[in-house]
Amino acid sequence: MENVIDFLRAAMPWVAMGLLLAVFAARHAGRKKKEKEYDNYGTEGMCLGMCFGTAIGTALGNNTGIGITLGMLLGLAVGTSIKKEGQGNDQKK
C-alpha cells in the first residue's frame, strides 16, 4: 500500500498539469472566430485556487506541490464557468 501512495504522490502533479492543458485546449477549440469573447474569472480563480491549494496541501501532510497544482486546476474550472457581467476592459464610465 505504501508503494501505491508513493506512486500517487509522484504522478498527481503530472496528471493535474495534463488536465489543465486539456481544459485550455477545450476552451480554445470551443470558440468560433467571429464570436464575441466574454470575459471570465479564470485568472482570479487560478490565483485563489493556488492560495487555497497551498494552504490545504501544507495542512494535510506537507504536500504543497500537489496542493498548488490541484488548486490551480480547480480554480480555473470554477473561474471559467463564471462570466463577467457589466463593464468590459475597453469601456469607461
C-alpha positions as CSV (number, residue, x, y, z in Angstrom):
1,M,0.0,0.0,0.0
2,E,2.9,2.3,0.7
3,N,4.2,1.9,-2.9
4,V,0.8,2.9,-4.3
5,I,0.8,6.1,-2.2
6,D,4.3,7.0,-3.3
7,F,3.3,6.5,-6.9
8,L,0.2,8.7,-6.5
9,R,2.3,11.4,-4.9
10,A,4.7,11.4,-7.8
11,A,2.1,11.2,-10.5
12,M,-0.6,13.6,-9.3
13,P,1.2,16.9,-10.4
14,W,1.7,15.4,-13.9
15,V,-2.0,14.3,-14.1
16,A,-3.1,17.7,-12.9
17,M,-1.0,19.5,-15.5
18,G,-2.3,17.3,-18.2
19,L,-5.9,18.1,-17.1
20,L,-5.0,21.8,-17.1
21,L,-3.7,21.6,-20.7
22,A,-6.9,19.7,-21.7
23,V,-9.1,22.4,-20.2
24,F,-7.1,25.1,-22.1
25,A,-7.4,23.1,-25.4
26,A,-11.1,22.5,-24.9
27,R,-11.7,26.2,-24.2
28,H,-9.8,27.2,-27.4
29,A,-11.5,24.6,-29.6
30,G,-14.9,25.6,-28.4
31,R,-14.6,29.2,-29.6
32,K,-15.6,30.5,-33.0
33,K,-13.6,33.0,-34.9
34,K,-16.2,35.8,-35.0
35,E,-17.9,35.1,-31.8
36,K,-17.7,37.9,-29.2
37,E,-15.5,36.8,-26.4
38,Y,-16.9,37.2,-22.9
39,D,-14.6,37.8,-20.0
40,N,-14.5,35.3,-17.2
41,Y,-12.8,34.9,-13.8
42,G,-10.3,32.2,-14.9
43,T,-7.2,34.1,-13.8
44,E,-8.7,35.1,-10.5
45,G,-9.8,31.5,-9.9
46,M,-6.3,30.2,-10.6
47,C,-4.8,32.6,-8.1
48,L,-7.3,31.8,-5.4
49,G,-7.0,28.1,-6.1
50,M,-3.2,28.3,-5.8
51,C,-3.5,30.0,-2.4
52,F,-6.1,27.6,-1.1
53,G,-4.2,24.6,-2.6
54,T,-1.0,25.7,-0.8
55,A,-2.8,26.0,2.5
56,I,-4.6,22.7,2.2
57,G,-1.6,20.9,0.9
58,T,0.5,22.1,3.8
59,A,-2.2,21.3,6.4
60,L,-2.7,17.8,5.1
61,G,0.9,16.5,5.3
62,N,3.2,18.9,3.6
63,N,2.1,18.1,0.0
64,T,2.5,21.7,-1.2
65,G,3.2,20.8,-4.8
66,I,0.2,18.6,-5.2
67,G,-2.0,21.2,-3.4
68,I,-0.8,24.0,-5.7
69,T,-1.4,22.1,-9.0
70,L,-4.8,20.7,-7.9
71,G,-5.9,24.1,-6.5
72,M,-5.0,25.8,-9.8
73,L,-6.9,23.3,-11.8
74,L,-10.0,23.6,-9.6
75,G,-9.8,27.4,-9.5
76,L,-9.5,27.5,-13.3
77,A,-12.5,25.3,-13.7
78,V,-14.6,27.3,-11.3
79,G,-13.4,30.7,-12.6
80,T,-14.1,29.9,-16.3
81,S,-17.6,28.9,-15.6
82,I,-18.4,32.3,-14.1
83,K,-18.9,35.0,-16.8
84,K,-18.0,38.7,-16.0
85,E,-21.0,41.0,-16.2
86,G,-21.1,44.6,-17.0
87,Q,-18.2,46.8,-17.9
88,G,-15.6,45.5,-20.4
89,N,-11.9,46.2,-20.5
90,D,-12.1,48.9,-23.1
91,Q,-15.2,50.7,-21.8
92,K,-15.1,53.5,-19.3
93,K,-17.7,55.1,-17.1
